[in-house]
Amino acid sequence: MQHCDTLIAPRWCIPVEPAGVLLEGHAIIVADGRIVDLLPVENALNRYQPSVLIERPQHVLIPGLVNAHTHAAMTLMRGFADDMPLESWLRDKIWPAEIQHVSAEMVRDGTELAIAEMLTAGITCFSDQYFFPEIVAETAVDLGMRAMIGTPVLDFRTPWANDAEEYLHKGADLVHDPYSGHPLISSCFVPHSTAVLSDESFTALRVTADQLDVRVQIHLHETAAEITASMEETGQRPFDRLEKAGLINASLLAVHAIHLNAGELARMSEAGVNIAHCPRSNLKLASGIAPIAKYRAAGINVAIGTDGAASNNVLDVLAEMRLAALLAKSAAADAAAIPAPEALHMATLGGARALGLGHAVGSIETGKWADIACIDLNTLHSQPVYDVCSQLVYAAHSDQVTDVWVAGKHQLDNGKLAHINSDNVLKRSNEWRERFAAQAGMQ
């Protein structure tokens, strides 16, 4: 018999790739952090001798969920500024609080809270956009979480850097050292929006990203007001400015992308641009509803993101996936738009591909990292089960996630975080609540 580290035997497995496949009575074999086999349980037990055997007889095993866009440290601002439109939310509440509080300490504590929350919700990989990205990377490595670390790029000073040149220089350092080749960490550049960079800075960003062969993510056409302001200031829509800078290409992840005209949609499809869809944040900030069915029909890869907890207010890709599917049906006036398997694809392999990680994660295939999640369907609101994928998308809640592995490491074990002290995380979160509340004059 062959030795393996872990043998996982759920009732069902949805590998996502190949599409439309549901396996029942199969086992997943994990060794050295990777999936090495997927075969019927009886054959697996005859062929492999595992160090650990995990049996989950009422569960479905899926690829770990991918949160394609978030601001992890902003979990410390959850509920801090609710029920406000985006522009005043940023200008009057979020940015003043960040000027006062953003630091390496704040980013570390906020990211730790976010990772703990995401792991319990079945998320194994997140793409982050915030300050002190080296601290985000360090925290992700310490806690065993896969992450795409975004370096912010702005033309103005923040607690992390002074100008675009310094942001790009520090981002280049992060790409090279100390995380080059790290199995859990990838890097990209994340200018906030076209409003924060000059044309010259965008050109410098494109040159640097091309030289380093890293991706770019940006909030794009999130609101109608963003487009109006750009037209008034530059005479161009934000999309046009990015295209002029040479950034409309397959390395771009356009976050939100709600307000695209037909020409922009065609160009994005032609160029292979990816979209990160954050439906709950878009609804909460009244930004609009992205016509996701139209984007998918145009051949655009769509991923699911939660955005930050300050505008969502939870980091729950299962819930986002369900909402994305339902909104797409309403927007398209078509109940068949974005069926359950396609919604799950967006939350897993679609997200991995949007981050340039589709070769490594996002589906249960031999050779890929064992980033996987197990969900209990034996609950009152998940029974009876006629279609496993539909039940997962339309009925399952994040509190049904029982087990999560990242690169084969058991991070959530039968509902309990295995390597994170939840009490310490909650204590630090409450301490930050007092600081933010005092600064804002809140009781």
Residue pairs with C-beta under 8 A, 6 or more apart in sequence:
1 46
1 47
1 48
1 49
2 47
2 48
2 49
3 31
3 48
3 49
3 50
3 51
4 29
4 30
4 31
4 36
4 37
4 48
4 49
4 50
4 51
5 30
5 31
5 32
5 50
5 51
5 52
5 408
6 29
6 30
6 31
6 50
6 51
6 52
6 53
6 54
6 370
6 405
6 408
6 410
7 27
7 28
7 29
7 30
7 44
7 45
7 48
7 50
7 52
7 53
7 54
8 27
8 28
8 30
8 54
8 56
8 61
8 372
8 374
8 403
9 26
9 27
9 41
9 44
9 53
9 54
9 55
9 56
9 57
10 26
10 28
10 56
10 57
10 59
10 60
10 61
10 374
11 24
11 25
11 56
11 57
11 58
11 59
11 60
12 22
12 23
12 24
12 59
12 60
12 61
12 388
13 22
13 23
13 24
13 26
13 28
13 38
13 60
13 61
13 62
13 364
14 21
14 22
14 23
14 60
14 61
14 62
14 344
14 364
14 388
14 389
14 392
15 21
15 23
15 38
15 63
15 363
15 364
15 365
16 62
16 63
16 344
16 345
16 348
16 349
16 362
16 363
16 364
17 349
17 362
17 363
17 364
17 365
19 341
19 345
20 341
22 388
22 389
23 38
25 40
25 41
26 38
26 39
26 40
26 41
26 44
27 37
27 38
27 39
27 40
27 41
27 44
27 45
28 35
28 37
28 38
28 61
28 364
28 370
28 372
29 35
29 36
29 37
29 38
29 39
29 44
29 48
29 50
30 36
30 370
30 405
30 408
31 408
32 408
33 183
33 369
33 370
33 407
33 408
33 409
34 367
34 368
34 369
34 370
34 407
34 408
35 364
35 365
35 366
35 367
35 368
35 369
35 370
35 372
36 366
36 367
37 44
37 47
37 48
37 366
38 364
38 365
38 366
39 47
52 410
54 374
54 403
56 374
56 376
56 402
56 403
58 376
58 377
58 378
59 374
59 375
59 376
59 377
59 378
59 402
59 403
60 374
60 375
60 377
60 388
60 392
61 364
61 372
61 373
61 374
61 375
62 122
62 344
62 348
62 364
62 372
62 373
62 374
62 375
62 392
63 124
63 348
63 349
63 352
63 361
63 362
63 363
63 364
63 371
63 372
63 373
64 122
64 123
64 124
64 125
64 146
64 348
64 361
64 371
64 372
64 373
64 404
64 405
64 406
65 121
65 122
65 123
65 124
65 125
65 304
65 317
65 318
65 321
65 347
65 348
65 351
65 373
66 123
66 124
66 125
66 126
66 127
66 303
66 304
66 317
66 347
66 348
66 350
66 351
66 352
66 354
66 355
66 357
66 361
66 362
67 118
67 123
67 125
67 126
67 127
67 304
67 305
67 306
67 315
67 317
67 351
68 127
68 253
68 276
68 303
68 304
68 305
68 351
68 354
68 355
69 127
69 129
69 217
69 253
69 255
69 276
69 278
69 303
69 305
69 306
69 307
70 114
70 126
70 127
70 128
70 129
70 305
70 306
70 307
70 308
70 309
70 315
71 128
71 129
71 130
71 307
71 308
71 310
72 110
72 111
72 114
72 115
72 126
72 128
72 130
72 136
72 308
73 102
73 106
73 107
73 109
73 110
73 111
73 114
73 130
73 131
73 132
73 136
74 110
74 130
74 308
74 309
74 310
75 110
75 111
75 113
75 114
75 117
75 308
75 309
75 310
75 315
75 429
76 106
76 109
76 110
76 113
76 429
76 432
76 433
76 436
77 94
77 97
77 308
77 309
77 310
77 436
78 309
78 310
78 313
79 313
80 93
80 94
80 97
80 310
80 436
80 440
81 89
81 92
81 93
81 94
81 97
81 310
82 284
82 313
84 92
84 93
84 285
85 285
85 286
86 222
86 223
86 225
86 285
86 286
86 287
86 311
87 223
87 225
89 285
89 311
93 440
94 310
97 436
97 439
97 440
98 131
98 158
99 159
100 439
101 432
101 435
101 436
101 439
102 131
102 132
102 158
102 159
102 160
103 132
103 159
104 132
104 135
106 432
107 130
107 131
107 132
107 135
107 136
107 139
108 135
108 138
108 139
109 425
109 428
109 429
109 432
110 432
111 128
111 135
111 136
111 139
111 140
112 139
112 143
112 420
112 425
112 428
113 425
113 428
113 429
114 126
114 309
114 315
115 126
115 139
115 140
115 143
115 145
115 420
116 143
116 417
116 420
116 422
116 425
117 309
117 314
117 315
118 126
118 145
118 315
119 145
119 404
119 406
119 411
119 412
119 417
119 420
120 398
120 401
120 404
120 412
120 417
121 315
121 316
121 317
121 318
121 398
121 401
122 317
122 318
122 373
122 375
122 398
122 401
122 404
123 315
123 317
123 373
124 145
124 146
124 361
124 371
124 372
124 373
124 404
124 405
124 406
124 411
125 145
125 146
125 147
125 148
125 351
125 352
125 355
125 357
125 361
125 371
125 406
126 145
126 146
126 147
126 148
126 315
127 147
127 148
127 150
127 188
127 217
127 253
127 276
127 305
127 355
128 136
128 147
128 148
128 149
128 150
129 150
129 152
129 190
129 192
129 217
130 136
130 150
130 152
131 152
131 158
131 159
131 160
132 159
132 160
133 149
133 150
133 151
133 152
133 171
133 174
133 187
134 149
134 174
136 147
136 149
137 147
137 149
137 174
137 179
137 185
140 146
140 147
140 149
140 184
140 185
141 179
141 182
141 184
141 185
143 419
143 420
144 184
144 406
144 407
144 409
144 411
144 419
145 184
145 406
145 411
146 184
146 185
146 357
146 361
146 369
146 371
146 406
146 407
147 184
147 185
147 186
148 186
148 187
148 188
148 215
148 355
148 357
149 174
149 179
149 185
149 186
149 187
149 188
150 187
150 188
150 189
150 190
150 217
151 167
151 168
151 170
151 171
151 174
151 187
151 188
151 189
151 190
152 158
152 160
152 161
152 167
152 190
152 191
152 192
153 164
153 167
153 168
153 171
153 189
153 190
153 191
153 196
153 197
153 201
153 205
154 161
154 163
154 164
154 167
154 191
154 192
154 196
154 197
155 163
155 164
155 196
155 197
155 198
155 201
156 163
156 196
157 163
160 167
160 170
161 167
161 170
164 197
164 198
164 201
164 204
164 205
165 204
168 189
168 204
168 205
168 208
171 187
171 189
171 208
172 208
172 212
174 187
175 187
175 212
175 214
179 185
179 187
183 369
183 407
184 406
184 407
186 355
186 356
186 357
187 214
188 209
188 214
188 215
188 216
188 217
188 253
188 355
189 205
189 208
189 209
189 214
189 215
189 216
189 217
190 216
190 217
190 218
191 197
191 202
191 205
191 216
191 218
192 218
192 219
193 218
193 219
193 220
193 222
193 226
193 238
194 202
194 218
194 220
194 230
194 238
194 241
194 242
195 226
195 229
195 230
195 238
197 205
199 241
199 244
199 245
202 241
202 242
202 245
202 247
203 245
203 246
205 216
205 245
205 247
206 216
206 245
206 246
206 247
209 215
209 216
209 251
214 251
215 251
215 252
215 253
215 355
215 356
216 247
216 251
216 252
216 253
217 252
217 253
217 255
217 276
218 242
218 247
218 252
218 253
218 254
218 255
219 255
219 256
220 238
220 239
220 242
220 254
220 255
220 256
220 257
221 227
221 237
221 238
221 239
221 254
221 256
221 257
221 258
221 259
221 260
221 264
222 255
222 256
222 257
222 258
222 259
222 282
222 287
223 258
223 259
223 285
223 287
223 288
224 259
224 288
226 238
227 237
227 238
227 259
230 236
230 237
230 238
230 241
231 237
234 241
236 244
237 264
239 248
239 260
239 264
239 267
242 248
242 252
243 267
248 267
248 268
248 271
248 273
249 271
249 272
249 273
250 271
250 272
250 273
250 274
251 356
252 271
252 273
252 274
253 273
253 274
253 275
253 276
253 303
253 354
253 355
254 268
254 273
254 274
254 275
254 276
255 275
255 276
255 278
255 305
256 276
256 277
256 278
256 282
256 287
256 290
257 268
257 275
257 276
257 277
257 290
257 295
258 282
258 287
258 288
258 289
258 290
259 288
260 268
265 294
265 295
265 298
265 300
266 298
268 275
268 298
268 300
269 298
269 299
269 300
272 301
273 300
274 300
274 301
274 302
274 303
274 353
274 354
275 290
275 295
275 300
275 301
275 302
275 303
275 354
276 302
276 303
276 304
276 305
276 354
277 290
277 292
277 302
277 303
277 304
277 305
277 324
277 346
278 304
278 305
278 306
278 307
278 312
278 320
279 289
279 290
279 320
279 323
279 324
279 327
280 306
280 307
280 312
280 314
280 319
280 320
280 323
281 287
281 306
281 307
281 308
281 311
281 312
282 288
282 289
282 290
283 289
283 323
284 311
284 312
284 313
285 311
289 327
289 330
289 331
290 331
291 328
291 331
291 332
292 302
292 324
292 327
292 328
292 331
292 338
293 328
293 329
293 331
293 332
293 334
293 337
293 338
294 332
295 302
296 302
296 338
296 342
301 350
301 353
301 354
302 346
302 350
302 354
303 346
303 347
303 350
303 351
303 353
303 354
303 355
304 317
304 320
304 321
304 324
304 346
304 347
304 350
304 351
305 320
305 351
306 312
306 314
306 315
306 316
306 317
306 320
309 315
316 398
317 347
318 347
318 396
318 397
318 398
318 401
319 397
319 398
320 347
321 343
321 344
321 346
321 347
321 393
322 343
322 393
322 394
324 338
324 343
324 346
325 338
325 339
325 340
325 342
325 343
325 393
325 394
328 337
328 338
329 335
329 336
329 337
329 338
331 337
338 346
340 387
340 389
340 390
340 392
340 393
340 394
341 389
343 393
344 389
344 392
344 393
348 362
348 363
349 358
349 362
349 363
350 362
351 362
352 358
352 360
352 361
352 362
352 363
353 362
359 368
360 368
360 369
361 368
361 369
361 371
362 368
362 371
364 372
369 406
369 407
369 408
370 405
370 407
370 408
371 405
371 406
371 407
372 404
372 405
373 401
373 403
373 404
373 405
374 401
374 402
374 403
374 404
375 392
375 396
375 400
375 401
375 402
376 382
376 400
376 401
376 402
377 383
377 385
377 388
377 391
377 392
377 396
377 400
379 400
381 395
381 397
382 391
382 395
382 396
382 400
385 391
401 412
401 415
402 412
402 414
402 415
403 410
403 412
403 413
403 414
404 410
404 411
404 412
405 411
409 419
410 418
411 417
411 418
411 419
412 418
436 442
437 443
